[in-house]
Every structure is written in C-alpha cells, then in structure tokens.
Amino acid sequence: MTLKASAGHNTERQESRAEFNGELQIPALLETFPIDTASFSAGTLRINGKIDAKPGVTNLATDVVLAGLTGHFGELRLQDYQSAISLIADLSGNTLNLQKLQLTAQSGPGLGGMLEASGRYDLAQKIGDFAFKTIDFNERAIGPFVAAALAPKNLVSVSLDVNGKVSLLKGGDFSLQTDLGVSRLVVNDPSGSVPNTPFALGLTLDVAQRGSAIDLKNLRLDLGKTALAPNQLVLKGTVDLATNAAPSALSIQSDGLDLNSALQPARGSHKNQCDSGTGRRGFQTGSHHDRTE
C-alpha cells in the first residue's frame, strides 16, 4: 500500500491546495482485514485527486480506478473486472455543484459502457436538480452482477440506455422524468427452453411526489410492435398514500398487447403450455379506470 500527499496554503490570499494519490492491492488488504465471504487473487485500487480552497469556494477533482479484480464476494464472481470513477465538484456557499460524475465498468478488454451524472444541490434548503444517463451499459459491465440470479442460464448480451433527471424538492418531495431502453437482450439457456432471439423494451416514466400523493403523469411501456399488436401500455393517475386521503384514480390504456414474445425470456419450462394459451393470440384492451373512494 502506498499513499502520497502534499499541501500548501497562501496566507495572504487565504487559498489552500492539496494533492493526493495512493494505491493498494486488494488481496493484501483482505489478508490484513479478512472478510469471510470474500476472496480475491488479484486487483488493484488506485486513487488520485486534488482539492483547491479559497474564500467561498472549494473545488474537488478525483479519480478512482479499480483494475484487474479477480475473485468472488459471496455469489458475485469477477474475472479481470475493471471500473473507474471520475468526479469533479465544487462547494460554493451552501450550493454543491456536481460538475461531472462518470462511471465506467467492464469485464476483460471489451468496453462495458458508461454512466454520467451532473447537478446542483442546495444544502441549506435541501433542494436540487440532477441529470443522469447511461451510454451502452452492456453485458460486460452488468453480467457478473446478474449471473447468480440467472443461473443456470447466462446473459449473452444486453444494452441498457437510460436518460433522465430528478428534482429534489422542499419537504422531501421529488419529481422524476426518465427514458429507459433495453435492447440486444439475449439469455442462453442450456436446456433450450428460452429462445436466443434478441429482446427489447422501452420505458418512459414521469412521476412526482407531493406530500403523500404520488402523481403518475405518464408511464409508457413499449414491448415492441408485433404482427398482432402495437404492444404499448400507458398508465396515468394519482395515488394518495395517506390515511383518509382523497380518492385515487388510475387509468390504463393500450391499443393491443401481444405478450407471447414479451414473456419468452421468463417462460422457461412452461413454453409449451403458454404457446397454447392466450399469449399466442394476444389480447386487446381499451381505456380502463379504477377509482377507490
């Protein structure tokens, strides 16, 4: 383990600066601080950064890199896993500005995609706005974390793209708008009961909380158009979670759903039974309202 740091201060300008960098080996760390469910034969953690402070403003820039991680933590098994976090932020008065938060991850040499976030948060008023997105977050990043849940099946390919923003409001309220797209989803099943056909879906969500009320402005699920149906479902409405609250109202609308292809990845050994049921034919639904007084 190595750690280096340096610092300086200008009394006249009331400015300070510090730089730091360090490196440690994960196997050696676990020998010193053992964890029963963890065992790693390789892996290096590196960190470097700098802090600049002057009256009213403090700036931070840091990079954290995890390289060549091989081993297991519980059921999570990693082979040459790599991840990097890059952070640039500043604190100006009571306002925390997240200029850039970037995360990359991958297994082996192939790129696993990227997650990015930015935003601003007022520490005094406890309000803020943040934007986030992923760029082709794929099986090289996600695979090891879903392997145990899918076993004996395994994830062959997937691409996850998310783009959204969240606002944190006074009193703990919030609003969230996001678009999520899943494509190239292929799961290999040794038994052959799950087809290797790529699957895709899209989800659009616009929701807000005001006190005890959840305002679902729009939830649109797109399972991909088929020859039988458009395969889109829209849900809107308001739900109040308080006791003795105002009546809640939800509406569900679709011009037609063909769930046969959508349910294929989860059908497994029930494939033949489902093929003979309504899933093959699809079904139609119009607008439906459900109110509780």
QUINORSUL-V427399 format. One record per pair of residues at least 24 apart in sequence whose C-alpha atoms are under 6 Angstrom apart, sorted by the first residue. I is the first residue (numbers start at 1). J is the second residue. If there is no record, write none. Layout:
i	j
I	J
I	J
//
This chain:
i	j
15	53
15	54
16	52
16	53
17	51
17	52
18	50
18	51
19	49
19	50
20	48
20	49
21	47
21	48
22	46
22	47
37	73
37	74
38	72
38	73
39	71
39	72
40	70
40	71
41	70
41	71
42	69
42	70
43	67
43	68
43	69
56	92
56	93
57	91
57	92
58	90
58	91
59	90
60	88
60	89
60	90
61	87
61	88
62	87
80	107
80	108
81	106
81	107
82	106
94	122
94	123
95	121
95	122
96	120
96	121
105	141
106	140
106	141
107	140
112	137
112	138
112	140
112	141
113	137
127	168
127	169
127	170
128	167
128	168
129	166
129	167
130	165
130	166
131	164
131	165
132	163
132	164
133	162
133	163
134	161
134	162
135	161
136	160
136	161
153	188
153	189
154	187
154	188
155	187
156	186
156	187
157	184
157	185
157	186
158	183
158	184
158	185
159	183
159	184
173	209
173	210
174	208
174	209
175	207
175	208
176	206
176	207
177	205
177	206
178	204
178	205
179	203
179	204
193	268
193	269
194	265
194	268
212	240
212	241
212	242
213	239
213	240
214	238
214	239
229	256
229	257
229	258
230	256
231	256
231	257
247	292
247	293
248	291
248	292
249	291
250	289
250	290
251	288
251	289
252	287
252	288
253	286
253	287
254	285
254	286
256	284
256	285
257	282
257	283
258	282
//
